[in-house]
């Protein structure tokens, strides 16, 4: 393999071109379907639903442990301060957008700023909206709802879906 032509032949045998980069190969319809089946996409609405379920569980635990209306409503408001902005983001991201990845990136950044702004506005308004506000209950329910995102991503690799 001291000859340069032998080296070129050995690199092309491994699937790389003369520059050392792997060549681009278009997938057939069957190969693309198999790849999608192997790596299913996760709907943002499932994340919203998982956050809502987690928030309701925190509210139920707060009601069961403390039994105070103020703590329970605070936990509910904390869950809403995460779930509602996330639902707005999911709505914005699932709408059709302009052509190209630049438009998709801009859309994501725009809706993420809207989500953050709504969350901050809801937190500022919490003192006036929630009677007998309990900040610990509100913050605990927010943290639990936010952490559901990570659990959903971990769960994504374990769930298989069948599509017809």
N, C-alpha and C positions, 0 to 999 in steps of 0.2 A: 504494500500500500504506500510505497514511497512516491509513486507517480501521481501527478495531480489529477489525471483522468480517472485513476482508481479511486481517489478521494471523492471526486464528483459523483462517481457511480455509487459509492457507499453511502453518501449523504442522501442521494435520491432514493436509495433503497429504504431509507428510514422515513421517507415522506417529507424531507426538507428540500427546498430548491437550492440554487447556487448561492444565494445570499444567506443560507442557513435558516430561513423562515419556512414554516409549514405552509404548503399551498392551500388556498381557499377552495373548499369543495361545497357546492350547492347540495342541499339535502333533497331527496325525493319526498313526495307526499307521505309515503309510508315511514320513511326515516324521521320526518318531522313529527308525525303522529306518535311514533314510538318515543321520541325525545320528550314530547309534551306529557305523555303518559308516565314516563319515568320521573319527570320533574313538574308535577301539577302546580298551577298558579294558585295563589291564595287570595281569595276575594277580600277586598277591604271591608265589605259588609259583614263577613264572618268575624273580623277583628272587632267591629263595632258591636256585634251581637255578643261576642265573648266578654267584652268590657261591660256591657249592660248586665249580663248574668253575674259577673263578678261583683259589680256594684250592688246588685240586689241581694247577693249573698252577704256582703258586708253590712248592708242595712238590716237584714234579718238577724245577723249576729249581734249588731249593736242593740237592736230592740230586745233580743233575748237576754243579753248580758246586763244591759243597763236599764232598759225599760223606760227610759226617758224620751219624751216626744222631741225635745230639743236636740238630743244626741242623734236620734234616728233621722230627723229631718236634716240635720247637718251632714250626716253620712250620705243621705240621698242627694243632697245638693252637691257634695263633693264628687259623687259618681257622675252626676249630670254635668259638672264642670269639665269632665274628661270625655264623656260619651257624646255629648251634643257637638262640641267642636270637632271630634273625630268623625262623626257622621257628616258634618259639613265638609270636611276634607275629603271623605270618601265620595260624597256626591260630586264635588268639584273634580276629583281625579277620574271618575268613571264617565264623565261627560266627554263627548268627542271634542278634540282640540285640533289645531292646525297641523299641517303636515310637518314632519321632521322631529328630530329628537330635541332640538332647541325649543320648540313650542311646548313639548312635554315637560322639559326641565323648568321652563318659565312657569307653566301651569302649576307644577308641584310647589315651587317656591312661593308663588302667589297664594295658593290655598294653605300652605303651611303657615305663612304670616297671618292669614285670616284666622286660622285655628288658634294660634298663639294669642292673637289680639282678643278673640272671644273668651278664651280661658282667663286671661288677665282681667278682662272686664267683669266676668262672672265672679272672680275672687274679690275684686274691689266691691262689687255690689252685694256680696254675701252678708256683710254686716248689717245692711238695711233690709235685705230680702228675707233672711232666715231669723225668726224669733228664737231667742235662747241659743244663739250660735255656739257650737262647740268646735273650736278650731282643731283640736286633736282628732275628733271623729271625721271632720271634713277632710283633713290631710291624709288620714289613714285610708279612707275610701278612695281618694285620688291616687295615692301611691299604688294601691292594689289594682285599680283599674288600668293604670299606666303599665304595670308590670305584666299584664295579660298579653301585651304585644309580644314580649319575649317568649312567653309560654306558647303562643300561637305559632311563632316561627319554629320553635323546637318541635311542636306537635306536627307541623307541616310535613316533616320528613317521615313520620310514622303512619300517617293516614294515606290510604290509597283510595282512589275514587274510580268507579267504573263509569265509562261514558259509552253511550250507544251511538 
